[in-house]
C-alpha cells in the first residue's frame, strides 16, 4: 500500500501546483507588465504525467507479481 502512496505523490504535487497558481493569481505591475506564476502550469502537467505513469507502472508490476505466485 505504501508503494501506491509513494507513486501518487507527483499527482498530489501537480494538483497542488495548479491550486497555488489559481490562488496566487496574476496582476499588472505599474509599468504595465503582467506578473503571474506561469511556471506552475507546465510543472503541474509534468508532475501529473509522471504520477500517472508511476501509478500505472506500480500497478502493472503488482499484477505481474501476483500472477507469478499463482502459477
C-alpha positions in Angstrom: 0.0 0.0 0.0 2.9 2.4 0.7 4.1 1.9 -2.9 0.9 3.4 -4.2 1.1 6.4 -1.8 4.7 7.0 -2.9 3.8 6.6 -6.6 0.9 9.1 -6.3 2.9 11.8 -4.7 3.7 13.5 -8.0 -0.1 13.6 -8.7 -0.7 15.4 -5.4 2.1 17.8 -6.1 0.8 18.5 -9.6 -2.7 19.3 -8.3 -1.1 21.4 -5.6 0.8 23.5 -8.1 -2.4 24.2 -10.0 -4.1 25.3 -6.8 -1.2 27.6 -5.9 -1.4 29.1 -9.5 -5.1 29.7 -9.0 -4.8 31.2 -5.5 -1.9 33.4 -6.3 -3.4 34.8 -9.4 -1.9 37.5 -11.6 -1.6 41.2 -11.5 -0.4 44.0 -13.7 2.7 45.9 -12.4 2.7 49.7 -12.5 4.9 49.6 -15.6 2.4 47.5 -17.5 4.0 44.1 -17.3 1.9 41.1 -16.3 3.1 39.3 -13.2 1.9 35.7 -12.9 3.4 32.4 -11.7 3.2 30.8 -15.2 5.9 28.3 -14.4 3.5 26.4 -12.2 1.3 25.3 -15.2 3.9 23.2 -17.1 5.3 21.9 -13.8 1.8 20.8 -12.8 1.2 19.0 -16.1 4.6 17.3 -15.9 4.0 16.1 -12.3 0.6 14.8 -13.2 2.0 12.9 -16.2 4.9 11.4 -14.1 2.4 10.5 -11.4 0.1 8.6 -13.7 3.0 6.8 -15.3 4.3 5.8 -11.8 0.9 4.6 -10.6 0.3 2.5 -13.8 3.8 1.1 -13.6 3.4 0.1 -9.9 0.0 -1.5 -10.6 1.4 -3.5 -13.6 4.3 -4.7 -11.5 2.0 -5.7 -8.7 -0.3 -7.6 -11.0 2.6 -9.3 -12.7 3.9 -10.5 -9.3 0.5 -11.8 -8.3 0.2 -13.8 -11.5 3.7 -15.3 -10.9 2.7 -16.6 -7.5 -0.5 -18.3 -8.9 1.5 -20.3 -11.5 
